[in-house]
């Protein structure tokens, strides 16, 4: 492939500098141009390393730069200052050639006993919201165990959203995530987050709302300490989870939300149940239900069997009693039967129509009649008297 350059394209001169030569020259310019100076600023993210050196950031309302304080000077300064502490720092500006980064090497650090402007605003908002009860535990709502529709207020470009989606899909794939995009740092981000939280209240069928972002520098998390964001979060109609920064970062939205999660991934874990745990619970309930039904069925069968035995005995006793009564009545009837009288040698005459002949006048000459004896009937006729 042939590359054709425009005629007016500049070409390298005879002398071409390397990156190292540029950074070295810039460092020399800085070293010659600015000597040791006092700087007033707000300390941010001061960290004491195991080597004894301190590394932190100094900032004001417009700019910031990285600082280092070597061990021998850090020992004289005492305890590392907390975030937001305003200090006077005596040091020398320079350039770290290996990284090409501006750095301020501090030799003396004196607190001004004043809190930085941003920290002042943070303390004001915190005190106001606490006075109004927005941090009260009594107003915290429980997070639903089986949330099906979840609103997520965060940046669509950040890793926080990817973490929430990944964890949710792994734990409860049926959950529906509704992403309300908002910038989470920089100028205007607080207004966007507050607007997104107001939109959440207009979404139908929501069970839960997650608001947050991944980790970052303290100034990157400033939007989640904004008063309008905290008030908008408190006004969300469904339970809320705040997941801002890393585990060690605590913002005002963490205090306002119904639940604080250390990271976005932890927020997703708190928002949805693990389907494997739910399946285990369902299996356990099914087993317990089956055992309970089996026990109840066995008990009912035993009761029915005992009832059938009692009914069988009762019916048998009733039949026996009735049979004994019938035998007694039969004996009594048999004792009164005319046939028993016939067995003693008596006979019973009956006329042609079956009527019993009781008087001698009924025996007219030539009258046929039947004489009933013990073992049968004998046909007879009345003979006339000779």
C-alpha positions, 0 to 999 in steps of 0.5 A: 500500500502506497501512502501519499502525503500532501505537499504541505505536510511537514517532515521531520527535521534533522534533529528528532527528540525522544520522549525522554528528552522532552520530559527532561527538558520540561522538568528543567524548565519547571525546576528553573522557573519555580522554586520552593513555594507555599500552596494552600489547598484541600487534601484528598486521598492521603495514603501512607505507604509501608515505605513511610512515604505519603501520596495525596492530592491537593485541590481547590475549586478549579484545579488539582495536582498529585503530591508526594511527601518523603518519609523523613518529612512525613514523620515530622508531620505526624498523622496523615490528614483526613480527606477535606482537611485544608492545609498549607503545603511547602514544596517544590513543583517538578515533573516525574519523567518516567510517567510524564506527570506533574508532581509537587514534592512537599516538605512541610504540611501545616493544617489551616484548621479550616475545612475545605469548601467541598467538605463544608458543603458536605457537612451542611447537607449531611446535618440538614438531611439528618435533622429532617430524618432522612437518615432515620432507620425507622423510614427504611423499607425492606428490600423485596425478596423476589424482585422481578422489575428493577430500575437501575440509575447509573451511566450506561458507559460504566462498569457498574452497569455491566456488573449489575447485569452480569450478577442479575443474569446469573442469579435470577435470569427472569428479572427485568432491568430498566436502565435510566441513564445519567452521568455520574460525575462531572459538572451537571451530573447531580442534576441528571441523577436527580432527574433520573430518580424522578423518572423512576417514579413514573415507571409502572410495575417497579419492585426496586431501584438501584442507584450508583456507580463504580469506584473512583476518587473522592471528587468523582463521587461528589454527585452522590453527596448532592442535596438534590440527589439525596432528596430525589432518592428519598422520594422514590416510591419503591425500596432503594439500594445505593451502591456508590464507589468501593466498600470503604466509600460512604456517600450521603445516598448510602445513608438515605437509601433503604439499603447500602451495598458496598459495590454494584455487584453487591447491590445486584446480589441484594436485589435478586435471590439466587435461583439455586437457593430458591430451588433448594427451598422449593425442594425442601418445601415439596419434601416437607409437604409430601411428608406431611400429606403422607403422615396425614394420609396414614393417620386418616387410614388408621382412623378409617381402619379403626372405625371400620373395625368398630362398625364391623363389631357393632353390626355383628353384635347387632345381628347376633342380638337380633338373631337371638331375639328371633330365635326366642320369638320362634321358640315361643311361636313354635310352642303355641303352634297347633302342630305341636298339639297335634304331635301329642295325638290330637287331630284337627278336622277341617271342612271342604272350605278349610274351616275348622269343624268344632261341633258335632252338628257340623258333621252332617252325613256324607260330609267330606272333610280333612283330618289333620294329624301330626304327620299329614292330612287324612281324607274322611267322610261322615257316615250316616248312622245305621 
